[in-house]
């Protein structure tokens, strides 16, 4: 099995876990304050990962990895806060559609920051995928401007920075468990002041009552959310370790939409129009094309004979 095929499988497992995470977040956003939920989403997985590392070995962050992890910690904290804020009003699919615009910015950021080359196949895959996202949005006349849409779009922007920094971090000597443990730790520290300020301001409104926070349903959802978050990031780290660039796997991130569309139908009893079905097919086709084409190019490069020097 080639590296690109393994990377594809890991990325699909990651997006599958992410889609279920979105479903749980949609429900939890109605039960707990967004700031507290964002904080718990990082702290609980962080404690789990560091508990596992205590059984093996905990290493400090290498000096060369401090900047990428700080960037990723900031991006992932801002991304989740914006995403959860948008889910308070938007439907699951609407929130996922805006969140999934992140990969559209990855090739551009790679080009601007790192000077990486953008393959034509990647550009075509992103264009077709973006068309599929537009079709998946359904009746665009319902998309009137509101703050929740802006927060959803900002979640997509920060998502691109998070994915790009994750790709760079995955090429380091840190294992995926170590990378994500330190990332969640940094993200939790960054979002803690917002959580503390929000909790202080909301005491009079009763939003932080202990009874609601200790509800068994909330506790079970938070633990499940933490496990899915770990799965999402670990599988994605493994996928990026095997990929040649972050933009190579960018179209596969859109498969999160396909899984979320299934949950939307199953749990919210929604039906898709022909336009939305066309968008689903277009996204799947673009993802398959990009992955298979990248695999074909890599096989050709391996089989290319070496040109011997005449001297």
Buried (B, 14 or more C-beta within 10 A) or exposed (E): EEBBEBBBBBBBBBBBBBBBBBBBBBBBBEEBBBBBBBBBBBBBBBBBBBEEBEEEEEEEBEEEBEEBBBBBBBBBBBBBBBBBBBBEBBBBBBBBBBBBBBBBBBBBBBEEEEEBEBBEBBEBBBEBBBBBBBBBBBEEEEEEEEEBBBBBBBBBBBBBBBBBBBBBBBEBEBBBBBBBBBBBBBBBBBBBEBBEEBBEEBEEEEBBEEEBBEEEEBEEBBBBBBBBBBBBBBBBBBBBBBBBBBBBBBBBBBBBBBBBBEBBEEEEEBEBEEBBEBBBEBBBBBBBBBBBBBBEBBEEEEEEEEEEEEE
